[in-house]
Amino acid sequence: MPDSQSARVAVYLDFDNIVMSWYDRVHGRNAYARDRARIAENAAETEIAERLAAATIDVGAIIDYAASFGTLVLTRAYADWSAPVNAEYRSQLVARAVDLVQLFPAAAYAKNGADIRLAVDAVEDMFRLPDLTHVVIVAGDSDYVPLAQRCKRLGRYVVGVGVAGSTAKSLAAACDQFDNYDALPGIALPVTAKKENAPTRPRSRKRTSDPAAELLERALRLGTDRDEDEWQHASAVKGLIKRLDPAFSEKAYGARSFSDFLKAHPEVAEIDESEHIVRVRLVPAKA
């Protein structure tokens, strides 16, 4: 597998699938199916609006996780963006340079064909962009098993992301790596979902008001999760930060070097300079 400095990543999100699956995760099995008619009729209804708000998807956590594997070459999200339940995410996705692919259901409550369109686009991209090294599929349907297998046969490293309890085991098995959305850095399970099937890797949810420190914390968490090594090379951490925020510069925060930037945030980062290479890890209190 190419290292994260040379890896080039394509991300495909079946957005309807993730929204519905997370809604069920928060409110109980088949909750979205029961509420579908009310959501379609009036998503602003007080009770429905509160239930949708409680099951809001953290778009940034998904994109950040994908970026931890390498440079994001393309990111596409498939859904009916005219539907109110999806429309509220449009500005967030556009802000993260996600290409919104518009799909329409063939009839009321019918599937919108996201799996077919997504698979066709992904395979086409494999041949059109031969330098792609990673494919991230954000979905949970077993329909995507053939796509994952084809991408692997074409020499790509396939990463799957799905909601716990709503992901087909066959899809997880077809990927090189599969992670639950519930367990991504920064995702906090609502109280209603914590009662059962809690993620196996609990994380501190305490955030700092300093945006630079928050960016550093996100990078350290992602790097630790990916490599399963709490100590990381400072250069690798900076590379990941630059992928999360291409505009990042330690000088903008008054630091002469990245090492100085790390030292300026002892509440987040612990540094080891005992060797020739500077290493850094998330402070144990936050790990």
Long-range contacts (C-beta under 8 A, 24 or more apart in sequence): 1-133, 1-157, 1-176, 2-70, 2-133, 2-157, 4-68, 4-69, 4-70, 4-226, 4-236, 4-239, 4-240, 5-70, 5-236, 5-239, 6-70, 6-133, 7-69, 7-70, 7-71, 7-133, 7-134, 7-157, 8-70, 8-71, 8-73, 8-129, 8-131, 8-132, 8-133, 8-134, 9-66, 9-67, 9-69, 9-70, 9-71, 9-72, 9-73, 9-132, 9-133, 9-134, 9-135, 9-136, 10-72, 10-73, 10-74, 10-75, 10-122, 10-125, 10-129, 10-132, 10-134, 10-135, 10-136, 11-63, 11-66, 11-72, 11-74, 11-75, 11-76, 11-136, 11-138, 12-76, 12-78, 12-118, 12-121, 12-122, 12-135, 12-136, 12-137, 12-138, 12-139, 13-62, 13-75, 13-76, 13-77, 13-78, 13-98, 13-138, 13-139, 14-78, 14-79, 14-114, 14-115, 14-118, 14-137, 14-138, 14-139, 14-141, 14-144, 15-77, 15-78, 15-79, 15-86, 15-89, 15-114, 16-78, 16-79, 16-80, 16-86, 16-112, 16-114, 17-114, 17-139, 17-140, 17-141, 18-57, 18-62, 18-138, 18-139, 18-140, 18-162, 18-163, 18-181, 19-55, 19-57, 19-79, 19-85, 19-86, 21-140, 21-162, 21-163, 21-166, 21-167, 22-55, 22-57, 22-163, 22-181, 23-51, 23-52, 23-55, 24-163, 24-165, 24-166, 25-55, 25-163, 25-164, 25-165, 25-166, 25-182, 25-193, 26-54, 26-55, 26-190, 26-192, 26-193, 27-51, 27-54, 27-55, 27-192, 28-192, 29-165, 36-109, 39-84, 39-85, 40-83, 43-84, 43-85, 44-84, 52-85, 54-190, 54-192, 55-190, 57-89, 58-184, 58-186, 58-187, 59-89, 59-92, 59-93, 59-96, 59-98, 60-92, 60-96, 60-186, 61-181, 61-184, 61-185, 61-186, 61-187, 62-138, 62-161, 62-181, 62-184, 63-96, 63-98, 64-185, 64-186, 64-218, 64-222, 64-244, 65-161, 65-179, 65-184, 65-185, 65-222, 66-136, 66-159, 67-222, 67-240, 67-243, 67-244, 68-222, 68-223, 68-225, 68-226, 68-240, 68-243, 69-134, 69-136, 69-157, 69-159, 69-226, 70-133, 70-134, 70-243, 71-243, 72-97, 72-243, 73-129, 73-131, 73-132, 74-99, 74-125, 74-129, 75-99, 76-100, 76-101, 76-118, 76-121, 77-101, 78-103, 78-112, 78-114, 78-117, 78-118, 79-103, 79-112, 79-114, 80-104, 80-105, 80-112, 115-139, 115-141, 115-143, 115-144, 118-144, 118-147, 119-143, 119-144, 119-146, 119-147, 122-147, 122-151, 123-147, 123-150, 123-151, 126-150, 126-151, 126-154, 126-156, 132-156, 133-157, 134-158, 134-159, 135-159, 136-160, 136-161, 137-161, 137-175, 138-162, 138-181, 139-171, 140-166, 140-167, 140-168, 140-171, 141-168, 141-171, 142-168, 142-170, 142-171, 144-171, 144-174, 145-170, 145-171, 145-174, 148-174, 148-175, 149-174, 152-176, 164-197, 164-199, 165-197, 185-218, 185-221, 185-222, 185-225, 186-218, 186-221, 201-225, 204-285, 204-286, 204-287, 206-286, 208-267, 208-268, 210-265, 212-253, 212-261, 212-265, 213-265, 213-267, 213-268, 215-241, 215-244, 215-245, 215-248, 216-241, 216-261, 216-262, 216-265, 216-268, 216-269, 217-268, 217-282, 217-286, 218-244, 219-244, 220-268, 220-269, 220-280, 220-281, 220-282, 221-282, 224-281, 224-282, 224-287, 230-281, 230-282, 230-287, 231-272, 231-279, 231-280, 231-281, 232-279, 232-280, 232-281, 233-277, 233-278, 233-279, 233-280, 234-258, 234-259, 234-262, 234-271, 234-277, 234-278, 234-279, 234-280, 237-262, 237-280
